[in-house]
Amino acid sequence: MTIPAAPAADAPPATPHRAGHKYQAVRAYLADLIENELAEGDALPSERALTDRFGVSRMTVRQALDSLAADGVLVREQGRGTFVAPARVDFEMRLTTFGEDVRRRGMAPGTRVLDAATVPAPTRVAEQLALEPGEPVHEVRRLRSADGVPMSLEHAWLPARLLPAMLDDGVPESLYGALRAAGYAPTWGEDTISASVATPDEATLLQMQGSLALLRTRRRTYAEDTAVMYSQASYRGDRYSVVVPLREAKPTIVPRAARDADGRTDR
């Protein structure tokens, strides 16, 4: 690879008090290279080439690379090098299915069913769906992909009494679609988002290399006042960034559990 010209040769040599400037210069150079000359999956110049070009220590080069990797711009693979990371998908809170969202972005969704069965509801799931512990639920685990690239793992539970025959012919293509067909069209939901590190099994299924960061969501979906699905999903942190639309501040929405029978709020 031909490395474009670095800053002017008459720039002052690196000194301790200029270390921050050198780091910023290397980072800015690499960011421009990624933006204007390289494509997804292209390799970056080696650390040695960059240290020779800029006259800085390898530690300074690594600081610049690590910073861009933390921003999701680069992927560092042990023994292979550093590469331009795939573009991230905006993760915006919408009451849509994975397939609907992927198609909206012009990609082809894919699904691999990992497990599906009708089982007694675990205590946590029963609480989320307002069921009695042990009441039958349909449990479905799926690996979701976009244009053949694994993107997320989904784990969902639906009350069997609402869709008694849902698994008779296998897992439906869309769980929301099955709910709509049964007269329980999702109308609203509650999402909780957290971040963590992928387990070895998750990393293998999602074909993660380098970064093992995950965005995890827990969602309770309602059809009017009926809880129709509780789901947990894990999204690749190197392929998603969270977008949160902001609006004018309104009075705080108090969860139902915090209200008493008279509609008053516990404070």
C-alpha positions in Angstrom: 0.0 0.0 0.0 1.3 3.5 -0.9 1.0 5.8 2.1 0.0 9.4 1.3 2.4 12.1 2.2 2.7 12.9 5.9 3.0 16.4 7.4 5.7 18.6 6.1 9.3 17.4 6.6 10.3 20.6 8.4 7.8 19.9 11.2 9.6 20.0 14.6 10.8 16.6 15.9 8.7 14.8 18.5 9.4 15.9 22.1 7.6 14.9 25.3 5.5 18.1 25.5 4.4 17.6 21.9 3.3 13.9 22.3 -0.3 14.9 22.4 0.1 16.8 19.1 1.8 13.8 17.5 -0.9 11.5 18.6 -3.6 13.8 17.2 -1.7 14.2 14.0 -1.5 10.4 13.5 -5.1 10.0 14.4 -6.3 12.7 12.0 -4.2 11.3 9.2 -5.7 7.8 9.7 -9.2 9.1 10.0 -8.8 11.0 6.7 -7.3 7.9 5.1 -10.3 5.8 6.1 -12.8 8.4 5.1 -11.4 9.2 1.6 -9.1 6.4 0.4 -9.9 3.1 2.0 -13.0 0.8 1.9 -14.5 -1.6 4.4 -12.1 -4.4 5.1 -9.0 -2.7 3.7 -5.9 -3.0 5.7 -4.2 0.1 7.3 -0.5 0.8 7.1 1.5 -1.2 9.6 2.6 0.3 12.9 6.2 0.2 11.8 5.3 2.1 8.6 3.5 4.7 10.6 6.2 5.1 13.2 8.8 5.6 10.4 6.6 8.1 8.5 5.7 10.3 11.5 8.9 9.9 13.5 7.0 8.9 16.6 7.1 5.9 19.0 5.1 2.8 18.4 3.2 3.6 21.6 1.9 6.8 20.0 0.8 5.0 16.9 -1.0 2.4 19.0 -2.7 5.1 21.0 -4.1 6.6 17.7 -5.2 3.1 16.5 -6.8 2.2 19.8 -8.7 5.4 19.8 -10.2 4.8 16.4 -10.9 1.1 17.2 -12.8 2.3 20.3 -14.9 4.5 18.1 -15.8 1.5 16.0 -13.9 2.8 12.9 -11.2 0.1 12.9 -11.0 -3.6 13.7 -7.7 -5.0 15.1 -7.1 -8.7 14.5 -4.3 -10.4 16.3 -1.7 -11.7 13.9 -3.3 -10.2 10.9 -3.3 -6.4 11.3 -5.7 -3.5 11.5 -8.6 -3.1 9.0 -11.4 -0.6 8.2 -14.5 -1.7 10.2 -17.9 -2.3 8.6 -20.2 0.6 8.7 -22.5 0.6 11.8 -26.2 0.4 11.7 -28.2 3.0 13.6 -30.1 1.4 16.5 -33.2 3.5 17.1 -36.0 2.5 19.4 -38.9 1.5 17.3 -41.7 -1.1 17.7 -40.7 -3.0 14.6 -39.3 -6.4 13.9 -35.7 -7.1 13.0 -36.7 -8.1 9.5 -38.7 -4.9 8.9 -35.8 -2.8 10.1 -33.2 -4.5 8.0 -35.4 -4.3 4.9 -35.9 -0.6 5.5 -32.2 -0.2 5.3 -32.0 -2.0 2.0 -30.5 -5.2 3.2 -31.8 -8.8 3.2 -32.7 -10.2 6.6 -31.9 -13.8 7.6 -32.9 -16.1 10.4 -31.5 -19.2 12.0 -33.7 -20.8 14.6 -31.6 -22.1 17.5 -34.4 -23.4 19.8 -38.2 -23.4 19.8 -40.5 -25.1 22.3 -43.5 -24.6 24.5 -42.3 -24.6 28.1 -43.5 -23.6 31.6 -42.9 -19.9 32.1 -39.8 -19.2 34.4 -40.6 -16.8 37.2 -38.9 -13.8 35.6 -40.8 -14.3 32.3 -44.1 -14.9 34.1 -43.6 -11.6 36.0 -42.9 -9.7 32.7 -46.0 -11.2 31.0 -48.3 -11.0 33.9 -48.7 -14.8 34.0 -48.8 -17.4 36.7 -45.4 -19.1 37.2 -45.3 -22.2 35.1 -48.1 -21.1 32.7 -47.2 -22.3 29.2 -45.2 -19.9 27.0 -43.6 -20.3 23.5 -39.9 -19.9 23.9 -37.9 -19.0 20.7 -34.2 -18.4 20.2 -32.9 -17.1 16.9 -29.8 -15.8 15.2 -30.6 -12.8 13.0 -28.4 -11.6 10.1 -28.4 -8.9 7.5 -27.0 -9.6 4.0 -25.6 -12.9 5.5 -23.7 -11.2 8.3 -24.7 -12.3 11.9 -26.0 -9.2 13.7 -28.0 -10.2 16.8 -29.2 -13.1 19.0 -32.9 -13.0 20.1 -34.6 -14.8 22.9 -38.4 -14.4 23.1 -41.3 -15.7 25.1 -45.0 -15.4 24.1 -48.1 -16.6 26.2 -49.2 -19.9 24.6 -52.8 -19.1 25.4 -52.8 -16.2 23.0 -51.3 -18.2 20.1 -51.9 -21.9 21.0 -50.9 -23.2 17.5 -48.0 -20.9 16.9 -45.3 -23.6 16.7 -47.4 -26.3 15.0 -45.8 -25.6 11.6 -42.4 -24.4 12.9 -41.4 -20.9 14.0 -43.2 -18.2 12.0 -41.1 -15.8 10.0 -42.2 -12.9 12.1 -43.4 -13.2 15.7 -45.0 -9.8 15.5 -46.7 -10.9 12.3 -48.1 -14.0 14.2 -49.4 -11.7 16.9 -51.1 -9.4 14.4 -52.7 -12.4 12.7 -54.1 -13.6 16.0 -55.6 -10.2 16.8 -52.9 -9.0 19.1 -51.1 -6.3 17.1 -48.3 -4.8 19.1 -49.1 -1.1 19.9 -46.4 -0.1 22.4 -43.5 -1.4 24.4 -40.8 -0.8 27.0 -37.1 -1.2 26.2 -34.1 -1.4 28.6 -30.6 -1.1 27.1 -27.3 -2.2 28.6 -23.8 -3.0 27.5 -21.6 -6.0 28.2 -19.1 -8.4 26.8 -20.1 -11.3 24.7 -19.8 -14.8 26.1 -17.7 -17.3 24.2 -20.9 -18.9 22.7 -22.3 -15.6 21.7 -19.0 -14.5 20.1 -18.9 -17.7 18.1 -22.5 -17.5 16.9 -22.1 -13.8 16.0 -18.7 -14.4 14.3 -17.2 -11.6 16.4 -13.5 -10.8 16.0 -11.6 -8.1 17.9 -14.3 -6.2 19.8 -16.6 -8.4 22.0 -18.9 -5.5 23.0 -22.6 -6.2 22.9 -25.7 -4.0 23.2 -28.3 -5.9 25.2 -32.0 -5.0 25.2 -34.9 -6.3 27.2 -38.3 -5.5 25.7 -41.8 -6.0 27.0 -44.3 -5.7 24.1 -48.0 -4.9 24.6 -51.2 -5.1 22.5 -53.1 -2.3 24.2 -53.1 -3.5 27.9 -52.1 -7.1 27.2 -48.4 -8.1 27.5 -47.9 -10.3 24.5 -44.1 -10.8 24.3 -41.1 -10.5 26.5 -37.8 -10.6 24.7 -34.0 -10.3 25.2 -31.6 -9.4 22.4 -27.9 -9.1 22.0 -26.6 -6.9 19.2 -23.0 -6.7 18.0 -21.4 -3.5 19.4 -19.2 -3.2 16.4 -22.1 -3.1 14.0 -24.6 -0.9 15.9 -24.7 2.6 17.4 -27.7 3.8 19.4 -29.7 6.7 18.2 -32.1 8.4 20.7 -34.6 10.9 19.2 -34.9 13.9 21.6 -38.0 16.0 22.1 -39.2 18.9 24.3 -39.2 17.8 27.9 -42.6 16.5 29.2 -43.8 15.4 32.6 -42.0 12.2 33.7 -43.8 9.0 32.8 -44.3 6.9 35.9 -44.3 3.1 35.5 -47.6 1.5 36.2 -46.2 -0.4 39.1 -45.5 2.8 41.0 -49.2 3.9 40.9 -51.7 2.8 43.4 -55.3 1.8 42.7 -56.5 5.4 42.9 -54.1 6.6 40.2 -51.8 8.3 42.7 -48.1 8.1 42.4 -45.8 6.6 45.1 -42.9 9.0 45.5 
